């Protein structure tokens, strides 16, 4: 498989501490101009063709005062398409990203090779926030996605964005790293299941690890048997091909190492439901049941791009959940690598099984913070829809930063409880725990309580149930149904909320 993100990473972002002039507008097929919600005289004066644009903007407002976007062509030689957008500086990040996605879609239709982007009438902090959202959306809109059509789709022409009207230069390296990681996550998740198998996934990651300078170790079925990883092997034993296993990647920072971070991802490349087979409606799309692993991998890539100053372990649990004579069954009892015996109740709850052993093995590396990502439960979607994802933690003090990271990044999350009395429904008469219940009551919370058993109590742990991994029409700044939710969120949690630097016990 190809490494998909080269095109987006080569787009140049040029910044100018002055307004654009008419000659620069005239040279473009498309220009995007961002003004305050109620632009004053000073803002209009910063724009070339201000008289024409102001007149047309006022006409638009007279038609409907709620209109915030003017799309018009200038009377110049190129007939430059102008998108003039009014934006309130205090709007939420999610709303900024949503508006930016709409603008990016309009620009993508024109498919320019260069784009002029100008801000007028904003303070530096306001312009910085809006620029970050708009740049993220434009870059996300031109990321190529997998296509197997007989006629090859041409890649986006965009290769340069010229940004005008800034008071100071803006550091956009985090945005660019985030889009690279998110693109990787979306691209992998969108691959059909006959293209992304555990075998091809592992080969691709090996290629990526070589390119990025990560060390890599693969624990196949024999190695997992030595580790007594019975929960993982129960799921993988039904596969007709012995290719399942756990990939362990390691990033070493160039600077003196700080506390260790561990990223863990569920990588079920296709989920039939097993013996408790899914009906067609719910099996469709189950090639994306590996999106947790793709988000963990995309986050590792983004952190590498940023030169993150903490060592990172990344664990990807790669398998498929098959039916067949060797598939695991309800009422089987298996023992995980930390010695916990598990009574199986439903074979479609395979994600928590493969994560159990992966979390236990990752705990042996003694990370200071461990974050796992999984498309784990329908219950989380029922609770939050696909607009939010659920978060859980064994440290109540982390709930504040977890929620703030969602609000600040625009990848919104909501924390759920993890109280001990949720263990009651998981009591088994013959094993240490049930895998799940058949009632489905609060299954997202019961799944998190189950996973908690496999995390060393000394480790700060966050579980992300990716309810927002797929949202029809896109979400926030992401234009595709497959969202790659979690990469942007995690960067904010680590870098803006600084969760690696505080004490959470």
N, C-alpha and C positions, 0 to 999 in steps of 0.2 A: 504493500500500500504506500501511496505517496504521503509525504508530510505536507499538510494542506495550507499552512499559514504564511508561506513566503510572500504571496502577493500583498497581503494587508500590511505586513511588516515593512514593506518597501515604499509605502505611501509617505511622501515627505510632508511634514507639517512646518510651514514657515510662518513666523510671527513678526508683525510690524507694529511699532509703537506710534502709529499715526492712522488717520482715516484713509480710506482708499480714495483715489481720484477717478475722474471720468474715463481717463485713458486705460486704467486698470479694469474698470467695469466693462469698457468697450471690447476688451480683449477676451472676455469670458462668454461662454454660452449660458452659464448659470451663476447667479450670485445670491447668497443668503444673507439677509440683513436682519439683525436682531435689535429691537427697540423695547423700551419699557412699556408697561401696560398703558400709561398715559404719557406719550413722548412730548417733551417740551421743545421750545424753540431751539435750545442748544443742541439737542439730540438730532433734530432735523438738519441743522446746519452742518453736521459732520458727514452727511451723506451727499455723494455726487447725485445729480439729477433730483435734488431734494424738492424742487418746485413741482415736478411731475408726480413724484411719489407721494408727496404730502396731499396733493389734490386728489389723487386716486384713492389714497387711504381714507380721506374724509368722506369721499363718495361711498366707499364701502361701509363706513360707520353709519352713514345716514340710512343705508338700506337695512342694516341690523347692527345695533350697537354692540351686540355680543360677538360679532366677528373679530377675530384676532389675527387672521392671516390674509395677506394680499398676495395674489399670484398674478403677475402682469408682465408684459413684454415691453422693453424700452424701444423707442423709435431711433435706434442706432443701426449700424450696418449689420451686426450679427443678430439683431432682435433679441438682445440678452434677456433671458427669463429671470425675473426678479421674484424671489420669495421673501416677503417682508413680514416678519412674525413679531407680534407684541407678546412679551412674557413678563409676568410679575416676578420680581426678584425673590419674594417670600414664598412662592409656591413649593410644594413638597418635592423632594428629589424624584419620587416615583412619577409625579405629574410632569416634571421637567423632562424625564426620560421618555415618557409616553409622547409628549409633544415633539420631542426630538426624533423619535421613530417615525412619526407622520411626515416630518420635514425630510428626513432621509429617504423615505419612500418616494416623495415627489422628486427629489434630486436624482434618485436611481433611475426613474423613468426617462430622464433626460440623458443619463449616462455620460456626463462630461468627463474629460480627462483631467481638467483642473477645476477647482471650485474656489470662488472668492467668498469668504465669510467675514462679516463685519459686525462689531458691536458698537452701539452709540447710546450714550445717556446713562451708563451704568457705572457705579463705583467699582474699584478693582476687584473686591471680594465677590461682588455680585456677578461681574463678567466672568471671573474665574469659574464659579460654580456652573454657570450656564454653558460656558465653553467646554467644560469637562463632559457634561451630559450630551451636548450636541456632537462633539468629536466621537464619543463612544458610540452614539447611534449611527453616525455616518460610516464609521469603520465597520461596525457590525453589519450594516446593510450591504457591503460589498464583499463580505466573506464568502467564497465559493463553497457550496454544499455538494455532497455526493450526488451524482446524476448518472444514470445508466441508459439515457435516451439515445436512440440511434443517431440523432443529430446533436452534436456537441454544442452545448450552450457557451457562448462567448463570455469570458470573464469581464468583470466591470472594468471600464476604461480608466477609472480614477487613479491618478498617481501622485497628485499634489493638492494640498489645501493651503491657501494663502489666507492668513488670519490678520485682520486689520482692526484698529480702534482700541488696542489694549494699552493700559497705562504702564504695565510692567510685564516682562516675560512670564509665562505660565509654564510650570513643569508638568508635562503631559505623559511622562514616562510610565506612571502607574496605569493610566488609561490604556496606553498602548500594550502594556504587559497583560492587563486584564482581558483585552479583546483577543489577544493571541491565545491565552488560556481558555477563554470561553469558546472561541472558534474551534479549538481542538476538541473540547468537550462536545460541542454540538455536532461536529463533523463525524466523530466516532459513533455517537449515539444514533445518528441518522443512517448509518450503514446497514444494509439488509443483513439478516442473520446468517445467510450463506456466505457473505463476504467477511463478516466479523465473527469468527469463531474463537474459542480460547487459544487455538494454535496461531491463527493469523494475528490476533490481538497481541500475543506474546512476542511474535516476530517484529511487529510494528514497534512495540515499546522498546525492544532491544535496539532497534535502529535509532530510535529517539534518544535512548540513554547514551549511546555512543556519541551522538551529535551534541548532547547537552552536558556530557561529562559526569553522568550519574553512575554509581555502581549498581549492579543488578544481580539479584539471586532469585532463582525460581524453585519453589517447593512443589514438586509434582506429587503424584499419589504415593509413591514409595517413601519420599521424605515426610509427607504428612502422616503416613502410617507410623513411621518412627516417632513422630511427635504425638502420636495417639490422638490425632485430630478427627475423632469419630463423627462429629457434627457435620463438618465439611464433607467428609468422605461419604456420608449417608446420602447427600444430595448428588454428588458426582458419580456415584456407583451405577446409576441408571444410564449413563451416557454410553453410546456404542463405541465411542473413541476415548481412549485414556489420555485426554489432553487438559483436564482441569488442574488447577493448582493456584498457589498464592505467589504473586510477584512481589518482591521486596526491592524497592529502589531507595537509594540514599544520596542526598545532596549535602555536600560539605561547603560551608561558606568560605570565602576568601579571607575574611577577617577572623579575628579570634572568636571562636564559637561561643554562642550564648546557650540558653536553655534549649533542649531538644523539642521539636514539634513532630507529631506523628499524624499523618493523613491516611485514612482507611476508607476504601470504597467497595461497595457491592458491585460485582461485575458478572451478573447473570446474563450471558449473551443471548439466551432465549429461554423463556419460561412457559412451558406447557401447563404448569400446575402439577405435573407429576401424576401419580395415581388418582388424586383428587383433581382430575383434569378440568381446565377452564373451558367454559363455553366459547364459541367463536368470537362473540362480541368482546370478551375480556382477554382472549388470547391475542387478538389483533393488536399490534403495537408492542408486543412483549420483547422485541429486539432491543427496545430502549430500557430494558430492566437492568442494563449495565451502566446507566448514566451516573450512578454514584461513583463508580471507578473512574469514569471519564472526567468527572468534576475534580476528584482527588488528583488525577494526573494533570489536568489543566491548571489546577492551582499550583502544583509543584513547578510546572513550566513557567507560570507567571512569576513565582517567587525567585526562580533561577534568573529570569530576565532582570529582576530588580536587585539582584545581588543580596538577597535576604541574609541577615547576619546571624541566623540560627541554623543549626543542622536540622535536616528534615528527613524523616523516614516516611516512605509512601508505600502502603500495602494495598494491593489490588487482588480481590478474591474473584478469580475467573473460573466460571463453570457454566453448564447448561442444566436445566431441570427437565429431564426426559421422562417419558413413560417407557415401560418395558418390563421384562421378567425380573430384571435385577434392580429395579427402582425401589427406593425405600418406601415404607408403608405406614399408614396410621397404626399406632400402638407399638411400633418398633421402639426399643430403648437403645440409645447410643451414648457414648461417653466422650465428652469434649477433652481437649488437650489440657485443661486445667483441672481435670478430674470430676467435673460436674456431669452427672447422669441426666439424660433428657428423654422424656417420653414424647414421642411424636404423636400429634393429634391431627395435623392437616399438612399434606405434602406441598401445598401451595404457599406455606409459610417458610419457604426455603431460604429466603434472604437472611433471616435472623440466624439460621443454622450456619451458613457459610461465614457470616460475620462473627459468630460466637468464637470460632477457633482463630479467626484472623485477629480479632481484638485481643484474645488471650496471648497469641504469639507476639503481637505488637507491644503488649504490656511488658514483655520480657526485656524490651529495649529501654525501659524506664524513661519514656518521654515525659516532659513536664506538662505538656498539653496534648491531648489526643482528640481529633475531630473525625467522626465518621459520617459518610454520606450514603444514603440509600433511598431508592424508590421502594419504600418498605411496605406501606399499608394504605389500603383504600380508606381506612377510617380517618386518616389525616386529611385526605381530600374531602371526605364528607364533612369534616369539622371546619376546614378553612377554605374550601374550593381550591382551584389551581392558581389562585392569585398570590397566596402566601405559602411558605413552607413552615413546618413545625420544628421547634428546637427543644431539646431536653439537655439537662446537665446534672451531674452529681454534686454541683456546687451552686447553691441558691444565689450566692453573690454574683454569679456570672449572668444571671437573667437580665440585669440592667444593660451591660455591654452587648449582650446578644441581641436584645431588642433595638438598642441604639444603632448597632451596625446595620440592621435591616432598614431602619428608617433613613439613615444617612446614606446608604449605598443605593437605596431604591429597590433592592431585592429583599422584600419584606418577609419577616418571620414572626411567629408568635410562640412564646414559651408554654410548655405544658408541665403539669406536676409529675413528680417521680417519687411519690410517698411510698413507704414500705408496705402499707396495707394493700397496695395493688398487687402484692405477691400472693394474696389469698386465693384469687381465682387460678393461679398457676401451680397450686399444690397438686402433686401426683401421689398416688398410693404406692407406686412401685419405683419411682425415680426421684431425684432431687428436685426436679421441676418439670412442669409441662412446657412444651414448646410454645403453645398458644391455647386458646379455648375455641370451642365451636360456636359460642354465642356471638362473638364479634364485638362484645361490649367494650368500648374504649381500647380497641386492639392496638392503636398507636402507642398508648401509654403502657399496655402490657408488653408490647414488643420492646420498648425502651427498658422496662424493668428486667426483662429477660436478658437483654444485652448487658445491662449493668453488672450482672453476675460474672462477666468475663473480663471486666476492667479492674485492674489493680486499684484498690481504694486510695492509694497515695497519688494516683494520677488524676489531674483535672481533665474531665471528659465532657465532650459535647457531641450529641447525636443529632444529625439533621435529617429529618424525614422529608424527602424532596417532593412534596405535593405539587410544587410549581415547576416540575421538570418538563411538563408539556402543557401549553396553554394555547388554545386555538386562536390563530391570528397574531401570535407573539405576545410578549409581556415586557413592559418597561421599554427599554431601548432595543430589545431583540426582536427582529422581524419574523423569525421562523417559529412554528409551533414548538419545536424542540428548543428549549430555552438555555440549556447549560447553566441553569440557576445554581449559584453557590460559589463560583470563582470570584466574582465581583464582591459578593458578601464576605467571603473569607479574607480577602485582601483588606477590606475595611476593618474587619474585626482585629486583624493582626497589626495593621499599620496605623489606622486612625484611632481605634479603641485601645491599642497597645496592650492587649491581653497577655502577651508574653512577659510583660514587665511587672505585673502586680501579683499579689498573693491572694489566692482564692479559697484556701482551706477554712 
